[in-house]
């Protein structure tokens, strides 16, 4: 078997600073896939991704942050009086059954339609802040993706990664001492089985910093360790390169770290390092 890796940059279209950062990374060749937010003004620059035909472009589905794409009057339970999503209130309201399923389906469909109307051929789907792992969102997203013919998605079969390699005993101890996190991983794995049963294709696992050491995605050493220790199979690793700006600061917690990721991922030497370790960089179009 070979070692194949999808490095996907999240959040094109979220802010103009994100757009600029992602566009600076693509020529270096490590980032081979991008996910696009459809509901922010910066999505108008999505046509610039056509300059990189080898890069797969997916949709970053969103029901929690920013303005809706639909007419607000069509989805009154998803938005406030200004047509903005409810943020953290979404989960509690949806969990109480106060957001009709068809309103979520309608908004997600409108987001896909917006990108297609902008000329984007969508390769895959994931979501802003992985909120689709919340059951009401997941049910709507799977229905819409299947109906709209998008058959690839981000996996959430987590592969906890440390710079010293994966040590099963240490991981087991970590999960035993963090039961809520363990339940989250287990439930996400169950959702992935449901998604596969619905015909979704995805990587074998999602590389996730295991929080068992100090390594994070904005450390160059993390990326070197991933390339060196990557197991055989097909893996995904998502990233957030970008230039912080006011929009990002208003809507995100992961802000200043993005420019550190950008510095790493736009360095052509990183792609050479990948080749040295025998890792093949691919896009969602290749699975």
N, C-alpha and C positions, 0 to 999 in steps of 0.2 A: 504493500500500500504506500501511497504518497502522503506528504504533508501539504495540505492546501488550506489557505487562509483568506477569508474575506475581511478586509478592513473597511468598515462603513462609517462615513462621516455623517453624523446626525445634525439636523437643524438648518440645512440650506433653506432660505426663504423666511426663517424666523427673524433674523436681523440682517441689515446690510453688512455689518461687521462679520457675522458668520459667513455670509456669502463670500466676502473677500478672502477670509482665511481659508475656506475650503478650496476656492479657485487657486490659491497660491500653493496648496498641497498637491493638487492633482498632477502637475507635470513631474513631480518627483517619483510617482509610480507606486507608492505604497498604498495610498487610498485608492481603491478601485470601485467603490460603491458609495452612493450618497442617498440620504433620505431627506425629503423636502416637506416642510410645513406649507400647507396651502392657504392658510387663513391670515397671513400677515402681508403688508404691502411689499416687503422685500422679495416675495415670490415672483414679482414681475421680472426679476433677473434670471429666472430659471432657464431661459433660452441659451444662456452662456454655457451651460453644461453640454450643449451640442458640440462644443469645441473638443470634447473628450469622448469620442464614440465608443471607446473600450470600457467606459465607466457605466455601471448599472445605476438606474435612478428609480428609487422607490418613494412611497408616500409615508410621511410621518403623521399618522392620524392623530387628531387632537380634539378632545371634547372638554378641555379644562382651562385653557389659557388663550386670551385674546378675543377678537371678535369672530362671530360665526360667519360662515360662507352663505348659508341659507338665509332666506328672509326671516328675520326674528319672529315674525308673527306665525310662522309655520312650526317653530320649535320653542314655544314660550316657556316650557319647563326646563330647558337647557341653558337659558340665558337670563340676564337681568334686564332692566328697563332700557339699558343702553345697547343691548345686543351683544354683550360680552359674556363669555362662559363664566361659570360659577367658581372656578378655582377649586380650593379645598372643599367647598360645600358640595361639589359634584358627587363625591363618593357617598356621603351620608344621605343625600337626597335620593340618589339612584338606589342605594341599599334599602331604603324605605319604600321603594316602588313608586316614587313620585315623579320619575322621568319615563314617560312611555317609550317602549322599545322602538316604535316606529319613528319617533323624533330623533333618536340616535342614529337609526338607519338612514333617515333622510339627510342629516347633516354629514355623515361620513360619505354618503353617495355624492353629495354636493362638492365635497373636498376633492374626491377623485375626478369628478367631472371638470372642476376648475383646472387641474393639472393637465388633463387630456386636452382641454380646449386651448391650453397654452403650448400644445404640441409635444407633451411628454409621453413617452411610451414607458409605462410603469412596469418595473421588473419584480417588485416585492412590496411588502408593507411591514411597518412596525408602528410604534406610537410614541408620542411625546411623554417623557418620563415613565415609559412602560406602563401607562395607565390602562392599557387594554388587558392587563392581567386581572383587573377587577371584573368579576363575572358579568355584570350587565353590559359593560363595554365590550368584553370579549365576545359575547353572543352576537352583538350587533356587528362587530368588526368581521367575524368569521362569515356571517351571512352576506355582508356587503362584498367582501373580497371574493367569495365564491360566485356571487351573482355577476360581479364585474370582471370576472376572468383573471384575477390576480392570484396565482397559485403558489407563490413563494413568500415566505415570511421569516422574520427573525425567530430563531429558537430561543427558548428560555430553559433549556436543559443546561444548567450552570456547570461549568468546569472551573472550580475554584483554583486559582493559580497563585503560586508564590515564586519568588525569584530563586528559591532553592529547590524548586520542583514540588510536585504534589506529594505530600506525605499523608497517606490514608489515616494513620493513627492521629496525627495532629489535626487533620480536618474533622475527624469524628469527634475529637475532644472539643474543638471549636463549636461544632453544631450542638453538642450536648449542653454547652454553656450558653448558647444563644438559641433557645428553642423557638422563638418567634421567627428568626431568620430561617431555621431549619424547616419550619412549617411552610414558609413562603416558597422556599426552593421546591419542596415536595408538591405543593399545590400547582406551581408553575409547570413542573414536569407532567403532572396530570393533564393540564390544559394542552400541553404540546402533543400528548397522545390523542386527545380529542381533535386537535388541528390536523394531525397526520391522517386520522380516520376520515376527515373531510377533504382529503386530497392535497393538503398543503405540503410543499417541499421546503426543507430547511437544512441548515448545517447540522453536523452531528452534535455540536455543543457550542455554548457561548463562553468565551474566555472572560472570566471575571476576576478582578483582584480579590484574593481571598481574605484580605484584612487580617492575615496571619503574620504579616510583616509590614514595613513602612512603605512598600513599593506601590506607586499609583501611576495612572496613565500619563501624568504630566512629568514623569521621571524618565529620562532616556534609558536608564538601566532596566526599567520594566520592559520596554520594547525589546531590548537585546535579549533579556531572559526569555521572553515569549518565543522569539525566533529560535533560540538555542534549545529550548525544552519542549517545543510544541510536539504533541503526540501525532501519530499517524491518523489520517482521517480528514474531514472537512470541518473547519472551525470558523466562527465569526468573532470579531472583536470590534466593538463600536467605539467611536471617538468623537471629540467635540472641539476641533480646531476653530479658532475665530478671534476676531478683535472685539474686545468688550466695548459696548456702547450703552446708551441710556435705555434702549428697549430691552437689551439683555439684562441689565441691572434691575429693571422693573419687574421682570417676569421669571428670573432664574436665580438659583443659589450658586450654581457652578459657573463662575464668571471669570475671574482673573486667571484661573488655571487654564483657560482655553488658549491663551496666547502662548503658554508654555508648551502645550500640545502642538500648537502650530509650528513653533520653532523646531520641534523634533520631526514632525511629519513632512515638512517641506524640504528637509535636508536630503539631497540625492544619495548621500552616503548610507542612509538607512536602507534603501532598496538594495544596495550592494551587499549589505550585511544580511539581508533576507536570503539572497542567492547563496551566500557562503554557507548558510545552514541548511540548504536544500529545501527551503520552503517555497511553494508555488503560490503566488498571489493571484487570486481569482476574483470574479464579481458574482453577483446573484444570477447573472445570465448563464453561469457555468454549472449550476446545480439543478 
